[in-house]
Amino acid sequence: MKTITLQVGPIMTNCYILCDDETKVCAVVDPGADADRVAQAVAETGCAPACMLLTHGHYDHTGAVEELLEKFPGIPVYLNHRDVYDETDRRMRQLFPSLPATVSYGDGDTVRVGSLTVSVLATPGHSAGSVTLLCGDVMFAGDTLFAGSCGRTDLAGGSVDDMLASLARLGRLEGEYSVLPGHMGASILSREREYNPFMLQALRG
């Protein structure tokens, strides 16, 4: 297993390519923009794309989905149904743009990427449908957990109480994980348990 990171779009969203070297397939996590760059990075891995996995439905994490489906027709796109809105409000459409048909996944579900198993944890707070994805010792945290911080909760579907519950859930996971967030640099879970003020507050209850 290996992961490749690309920073895409104007606010530098982290898009990840999760590769299974054994079966030569991969998943694209949060393709927020720059579809051509993402597709080129996939090609360079030598792996065939099996699916797209979205940690939540915000535009900066989903913006390249439609273009990538044109390049990789037929692959499933996974998104928690709580982040799918049929809204006429322009601001909601901008924040949660409509996507081609998605497959809903949620807490306790798993997705196979070749020989790899990706486990889904519901971690609302940044949005109602935010999820964290675990694969081996890697955590794709979306905009829930950042290095030293956490995602904002003041947007539609956000909740401070939900965010604290989600951070506490991640902090109480057993073992060590590499934390690959939706923005900024990577971290490790033990560091966040010890130093992240938001996680510390959440763990104190």
C-alpha positions in Angstrom: 0.0 0.0 0.0 1.2 3.5 -0.8 -0.4 6.9 -0.8 0.3 9.9 -3.1 -0.7 13.4 -2.2 -1.6 16.3 -4.5 -2.6 19.7 -3.4 -5.4 20.9 -5.8 -7.5 23.9 -6.3 -7.2 27.5 -5.1 -7.4 26.6 -1.4 -4.9 23.7 -1.7 -7.1 20.8 -0.9 -5.2 17.5 -0.3 -6.3 14.9 -2.9 -4.9 11.4 -2.2 -4.3 8.4 -4.4 -4.5 5.2 -2.4 -2.7 2.5 -4.3 -2.7 -1.3 -3.8 0.6 -2.5 -5.3 -0.5 -6.1 -5.1 -3.5 -5.8 -7.5 -2.5 -2.5 -9.3 -5.7 -0.7 -8.5 -6.2 2.6 -6.7 -8.8 4.9 -5.1 -8.9 8.6 -5.5 -9.7 10.4 -2.3 -11.2 13.9 -2.4 -10.5 15.0 -6.0 -11.3 18.7 -5.4 -10.0 20.2 -8.6 -7.4 19.9 -11.3 -8.8 16.7 -12.9 -6.0 16.5 -15.5 -3.3 16.6 -12.8 -5.1 13.9 -10.8 -5.6 11.7 -13.8 -1.9 12.1 -14.8 -0.9 11.2 -11.2 -3.1 8.1 -11.4 -1.5 7.1 -14.7 2.0 7.5 -13.2 1.1 5.0 -10.4 0.5 2.3 -13.0 -2.7 1.4 -11.1 -6.2 1.4 -12.5 -8.7 3.6 -10.7 -11.3 1.5 -8.9 -13.4 4.2 -7.2 -13.5 7.8 -5.8 -13.9 8.2 -2.0 -15.2 11.5 -0.7 -14.8 12.5 2.9 -17.6 15.1 2.6 -19.5 17.0 -0.1 -17.9 20.4 -0.1 -17.0 21.8 -3.5 -13.3 21.9 -2.7 -13.3 18.1 -2.2 -15.6 17.2 -5.0 -14.8 19.7 -7.8 -13.0 17.2 -10.2 -15.4 14.3 -9.8 -17.4 14.9 -13.0 -14.3 15.4 -15.2 -12.7 12.3 -13.7 -15.7 10.2 -14.4 -15.3 11.2 -18.1 -11.8 9.9 -17.9 -12.6 6.9 -15.8 -16.2 6.0 -16.8 -18.2 3.6 -14.7 -16.2 3.8 -11.4 -18.3 4.3 -8.3 -18.2 7.6 -6.3 -18.8 7.2 -2.6 -20.3 10.0 -0.5 -22.4 9.9 2.7 -26.0 10.7 1.8 -26.2 13.4 4.5 -24.0 15.6 2.3 -26.3 15.2 -0.7 -28.6 18.2 -1.0 -31.4 19.0 -3.5 -31.4 22.7 -2.8 -32.5 25.7 -4.8 -30.6 28.0 -2.5 -27.6 29.3 -4.4 -25.3 29.3 -1.4 -26.0 25.7 -0.7 -25.5 24.7 -4.3 -22.1 26.4 -4.2 -21.0 24.7 -1.0 -22.5 21.2 -1.9 -22.5 21.1 -5.7 -24.6 18.4 -7.3 -22.7 15.4 -8.5 -23.4 12.5 -10.8 -25.0 9.5 -9.0 -23.1 8.6 -5.9 -23.0 5.5 -3.7 -23.8 6.3 -0.1 -21.6 4.9 2.6 -21.6 5.5 6.3 -20.5 4.3 9.7 -19.3 0.7 9.7 -19.2 0.3 6.0 -16.1 -0.9 4.1 -14.9 -0.4 0.6 -12.5 -2.8 -1.1 -9.6 -1.3 -3.1 -8.0 -4.4 -4.6 -6.7 -6.3 -1.6 -7.1 -3.3 0.7 -10.0 -2.7 3.0 -11.1 0.9 3.6 -13.3 1.3 6.8 -15.7 4.2 7.1 -16.2 6.1 10.4 -19.0 8.7 10.6 -17.3 11.9 11.9 -19.9 14.7 11.5 -19.1 18.2 12.7 -17.6 20.0 9.7 -20.6 18.8 7.7 -23.4 16.4 8.6 -22.1 13.7 6.3 -18.4 14.0 7.0 -16.6 10.6 7.3 -13.1 9.5 8.2 -11.6 6.7 6.2 -9.2 4.1 7.7 -6.9 1.8 5.7 -4.2 -0.1 7.6 -2.5 2.5 9.7 -3.5 5.5 7.5 -6.4 7.8 8.4 -7.9 10.0 5.7 -9.4 12.6 8.0 -11.0 15.0 5.5 -11.8 18.3 7.3 -12.5 16.7 10.7 -8.9 16.5 12.1 -6.0 18.7 11.1 -2.5 18.8 12.4 -3.0 20.9 15.6 -6.5 21.9 14.7 -9.9 20.8 13.3 -12.3 21.8 10.6 -14.6 24.8 10.9 -18.2 24.2 12.2 -19.9 27.4 11.1 -21.0 26.2 7.6 -24.3 24.6 6.7 -24.5 21.2 8.4 -21.7 21.9 10.8 -22.0 21.4 14.6 -19.5 22.1 17.4 -21.0 19.4 19.5 -20.7 16.9 16.7 -17.2 17.9 16.0 -16.1 17.4 19.6 -17.8 14.0 19.6 -16.0 13.0 16.4 -12.6 14.2 17.6 -13.1 12.2 20.8 -13.9 9.2 18.7 -10.8 9.5 16.7 -8.7 10.2 19.7 -9.9 7.0 21.4 -9.0 4.8 18.5 -6.5 2.1 19.5 -3.0 2.2 18.0 -1.2 4.7 15.9 -2.3 6.2 12.6 -0.8 8.5 10.0 -3.3 11.4 9.8 -3.8 12.6 6.2 -6.0 15.7 6.5 -8.0 17.6 3.9 -5.7 20.6 4.1 -2.2 21.4 5.3 0.4 18.9 6.4 0.2 15.4 7.7 0.5 14.3 11.3 0.3 11.2 13.5 -2.6 10.4 15.9 -0.4 10.2 19.0 0.8 13.8 18.4 -2.8 15.0 18.0 -3.8 13.2 21.2 -1.0 15.0 23.1 -1.0 18.4 21.6 -4.1 19.2 19.6 -6.1 21.6 21.8 -9.4 20.7 20.1 -8.9 17.0 20.5 -7.7 17.5 24.1 -10.9 19.4 24.9 -13.0 16.6 23.2 -11.2 13.9 25.1 -11.8 15.7 28.4 -15.5 15.6 27.6 
